[in-house]
């Protein structure tokens, strides 16, 4: 799962198993010890690691919480004695079937072409390219936050950190040589899943620029054999 990249954000603690080939990333708020997602690593390690986490919480008087877990592993959390609350659903696009052709994709196709006609070009920046363009990316990010009177989040979402962004390639929309939108790119081993985390665009970016960026990324991922594009979780 591409969300395993959140371990690189640096705002969570990591609990590793004895073999050091699997971990749980978590944060503590009051008495709640909140694990971000399922354990990361071989599925065969999940049960022992989850029980170790539960026992560590008990030793320190904490309440174990697993946030944004997969339905595939619900029996494990039942065995741990946990209850469930559904907060939203995750959307994934099957890239093998994704296309802009046909009447069902007409609106998306028109939006994509409109942004292209406004001179916007798509590119994938390597981590080294990201480092070289960090100042311009920060300018776009700062303007995006200021326009919405927002502060950075964290834990389940990335925030603008040069150290964090330098670890990833980035999808970039550029017009007249200037960056008007970007998103850092999460990839998984085996090309199972592709996703983005931090998504920012400039105030003077053409309307629909993020749709354009997503479409280009899906086509880019499809051409390279990725199975899924993860759009993230939508609250109910």
Secondary structure, 3 states (H helix, E strand, C coil): CHHHHHHHHCCCEEEECCCCCEEEEEEEECCEEEEECCCEECHHHHHHHHHHHHHHHHHCCCEEEEECCCHHHHHHHHHCCCCCCCCEEEEEEECCCCCCCCHHHHHHHHHHHHHHHCCEEEEEECHHHHHHCHHHHHHHHHHHHHHHCCCCCCCCCCCCCHHHHCCCCEEEEEECCEEEEEEEEEECHHHCEEEEEEEEECCCCCCCHHHHHHHHHHHHHHHCCCCEEEEEEEEC
